[in-house]
Amino acid sequence: MMVLLAAVVLSACGDEQKTDNEKAGTTDSGVIDKAQEGMNEVIDTLQSKGDKLADTLKKKVVEPVKADVKKAGEKLKEAVNDVKEKAAQ
């Protein structure tokens, strides 16, 4: 009887010492590899979407703003030249 009681106590203590991962059975390297593969897929997807977003912003925001700034600069130069001509007269 004492042997059985000691076995129960030892097995109960052994379960408490296990980590949550060990209890869930996730210490398998296969599970860890699957998790890493999943994270790599998520990272690849985010990078791809980030590149698409950057391309869209460049085409729809940056390039039009550059064109507008260039046009405004040309108009400003024309205005400055007109003022210079009028001042010279």
C-alpha positions as CSV (number, residue, x, y, z in Angstrom):
1,M,0.0,0.0,0.0
2,M,2.8,2.4,0.8
3,V,4.5,1.6,-2.5
4,L,1.3,2.5,-4.4
5,L,0.9,5.7,-2.4
6,A,4.5,6.7,-3.1
7,A,4.0,6.0,-6.8
8,V,0.9,8.2,-6.9
9,V,2.7,11.0,-5.1
10,L,5.7,10.8,-7.4
11,S,3.6,10.7,-10.6
12,A,1.6,13.7,-9.4
13,C,4.7,15.7,-8.7
14,G,6.1,14.7,-12.0
15,D,3.1,16.2,-13.8
16,E,3.4,19.5,-11.9
17,Q,7.0,19.8,-13.1
18,K,6.1,19.5,-16.8
19,T,5.8,22.7,-18.7
20,D,2.6,23.6,-20.5
21,N,4.2,22.8,-23.8
22,E,5.2,19.3,-22.5
23,K,1.6,18.7,-21.3
24,A,0.2,19.8,-24.6
25,G,2.7,17.6,-26.5
26,T,4.1,20.5,-28.4
27,T,7.7,19.8,-27.7
28,D,7.8,17.8,-30.9
29,S,10.2,19.3,-33.4
30,G,7.5,18.7,-36.1
31,V,5.1,21.1,-34.4
32,I,7.8,23.7,-34.0
33,D,8.8,23.3,-37.6
34,K,5.1,23.8,-38.7
35,A,4.8,26.9,-36.6
36,Q,8.0,28.3,-38.1
37,E,6.8,27.5,-41.6
38,G,3.5,29.3,-40.8
39,M,5.3,32.4,-39.5
40,N,7.5,32.4,-42.6
41,E,4.4,32.3,-44.8
42,V,2.9,35.2,-42.9
43,I,6.1,37.2,-43.2
44,D,6.3,36.5,-47.0
45,T,2.7,37.6,-47.4
46,L,3.2,40.8,-45.5
47,Q,6.3,41.7,-47.4
48,S,4.5,41.0,-50.7
49,K,1.6,43.2,-49.7
50,G,4.0,45.9,-48.4
51,D,5.7,45.9,-51.8
52,K,2.4,46.3,-53.6
53,L,1.3,49.1,-51.3
54,A,4.6,50.9,-51.9
55,D,4.2,50.6,-55.6
56,T,0.6,51.8,-55.4
57,L,1.6,54.8,-53.3
58,K,4.4,55.6,-55.7
59,K,2.2,55.5,-58.7
60,K,-0.8,57.3,-57.3
61,V,0.7,59.7,-54.8
62,V,4.4,60.4,-55.2
63,E,4.6,60.6,-59.0
64,P,1.5,62.9,-59.4
65,V,2.8,65.2,-56.6
66,K,6.3,65.3,-58.3
67,A,4.6,66.3,-61.6
68,D,2.5,69.0,-59.8
69,V,5.6,70.4,-58.0
70,K,7.5,70.5,-61.3
71,K,4.6,72.4,-63.0
72,A,4.4,74.8,-60.1
73,G,8.1,75.4,-60.3
74,E,7.9,76.2,-64.0
75,K,5.0,78.6,-63.4
76,L,7.0,80.2,-60.6
77,K,10.0,80.7,-62.9
78,E,7.8,82.2,-65.6
79,A,6.3,84.6,-63.0
80,V,9.8,85.6,-61.7
81,N,10.9,86.2,-65.3
82,D,7.8,88.4,-66.0
83,V,8.6,90.4,-62.8
84,K,12.2,90.8,-63.9
85,E,11.1,92.0,-67.4
86,K,8.7,94.5,-65.9
87,A,11.2,95.7,-63.4
88,A,13.8,96.2,-66.2
89,Q,11.4,98.4,-68.2
